[in-house]
Amino acid sequence: MPQCDPSRVTEAIAVDEMRHMNWLADLIVKKGGKPSMEHKELDFGGDDLRGQLQMQVMIESEAVERYKRHIEMVGDADKEVVGVLRHILEEERRHRKEFRMRLEKF
């Protein structure tokens, strides 16, 4: 069913995000740190699909900018960390594109 497409995409992207969290937690532990699970208050963008998709585009855009800053901060100091961050950055860009494409259908 076409109306289920945004839900299916959101679910697939959520799986990607959990994978990202696992990769980052592994890196933190490998580097001698201790991962934490802090997060801000959740906002799903309201009850309508348009608002939810707009919120997802904004969240993915913020993630893209955050990963770009982190890559710049790490620089040449750790190629492994930068490699993982670049991979996640590309997936975040793809996520943003997926949500934008669905938003354009409105």
C-alpha positions in Angstrom: 0.0 0.0 0.0 1.5 3.4 -1.0 0.3 5.1 2.2 2.5 2.7 4.2 5.6 3.7 2.3 6.7 6.5 4.8 6.3 4.1 7.7 8.4 1.5 6.0 11.1 4.0 5.1 11.1 5.3 8.7 11.4 1.8 10.1 14.4 1.0 7.8 16.1 4.3 8.7 15.6 3.6 12.4 17.4 0.3 11.9 20.3 2.2 10.2 20.4 4.7 13.2 20.6 1.8 15.6 23.5 0.4 13.6 25.2 3.8 13.7 24.8 3.9 17.5 26.4 0.4 17.7 29.4 1.4 15.5 29.9 4.6 17.6 29.6 2.7 20.9 32.2 0.1 19.7 34.6 2.9 18.7 34.2 4.6 22.0 34.9 1.4 23.9 37.8 0.6 21.6 39.3 4.0 22.4 38.9 3.5 26.1 35.7 5.4 26.7 32.3 4.5 28.1 29.3 5.2 25.8 26.2 6.9 27.2 22.6 7.0 26.1 21.7 10.6 26.6 19.1 12.1 24.3 17.0 15.2 24.0 13.2 15.2 24.4 11.6 13.5 21.5 9.4 15.5 19.0 7.8 13.6 16.2 6.5 16.6 14.4 2.8 16.4 15.3 0.1 14.0 14.3 0.1 14.6 10.5 2.4 12.9 8.1 3.6 16.2 6.5 4.7 17.6 9.9 6.4 14.3 10.7 8.3 14.2 7.4 9.3 17.9 7.9 10.7 17.0 11.3 12.6 14.1 9.9 14.2 16.2 7.2 15.2 18.7 9.9 16.6 16.0 12.2 18.6 14.4 9.4 19.9 17.9 8.3 21.1 18.5 11.8 22.8 15.1 11.9 24.6 15.9 8.6 26.0 19.1 10.0 26.9 17.5 13.3 28.9 14.6 11.6 30.6 17.1 9.3 31.8 19.1 12.3 32.9 15.9 14.1 34.9 14.8 11.0 36.5 18.2 10.9 37.3 18.1 14.6 39.0 14.7 14.4 40.8 15.5 11.2 43.9 13.4 10.5 44.2 12.4 14.2 42.2 9.1 13.7 41.6 7.7 10.3 39.4 4.9 11.7 37.1 7.3 13.5 36.9 9.6 10.5 36.1 6.6 8.2 33.2 5.5 10.3 31.9 9.1 10.6 32.1 9.6 6.9 30.2 6.4 6.3 27.5 7.5 8.8 27.4 11.0 7.2 26.7 9.5 3.8 23.8 7.4 5.2 22.4 10.5 7.0 22.4 12.3 3.6 20.6 9.4 2.1 18.1 9.4 4.9 17.4 13.1 4.4 16.9 12.5 0.7 14.4 9.7 1.4 12.4 11.9 3.7 12.5 14.9 1.3 11.3 12.7 -1.6 8.3 11.6 0.4 7.6 15.2 1.6 7.6 16.4 -2.1 4.7 14.0 -2.8 2.4 16.3 -0.7 
